[in-house]
């Protein structure tokens, strides 16, 4: 049995992940979110809390094997630090953490310029979060998705840190499929820092905008 803690479990990608792994009897889920009324799952333990509140986070962290963080906000670096410290205190090693494209200025061309104009000012906390995770002793996988669509499809490819980012968009369902794959096989992509995109979605900006 693998105990999995999902932080920010009310998010759209997280909800796809929950759906994808719900029937896996080898997984025991704990869903952690700020407003538990947003979510009810008979097959999971639902915990209301904030990752910046170490008492509630530490209580949820105990006994977990894999942590998937679906967090956002201008304090995501502080959230990441709290998650890292809680995991280290509990002796939990495996972390999957979603950040954003563009944190390494890795998006080339016209789309890269557009992306910097649109979200560049919001990226420094995401970069600091990724830096803190990479500097930790955790078995991490960092994901940097392209612009997220609601397309009901699983169609994605990845790039590694140091490679130019490819594509402009990817479906939330695709990112969830990758996360579900890692949860099912936690040895996948340990130490990975992956850009995630839909193949063939190159352009000046995402097609849905």
Buried (B, 14 or more C-beta within 10 A) or exposed (E): EBBBBBBBBBBEBBBBBBEBBEEBEEBBBBBBBEEBEBBEBEBBEBBBBBBBEBEBBBBBBBEBBBBBBBBBEEBBBBBBBBBBBBBBEBEBBBBBBBBBBBBBEBBEEEBBBBBBEEBBEBBEBBBBBBBBBEEBEBBBBBBBBBBBBEBEEBBBBBBEBEEEBBBBBBBBBBBBBBBBEBBBEBEEBBEBBBBBBBEEBEBEBBEEE
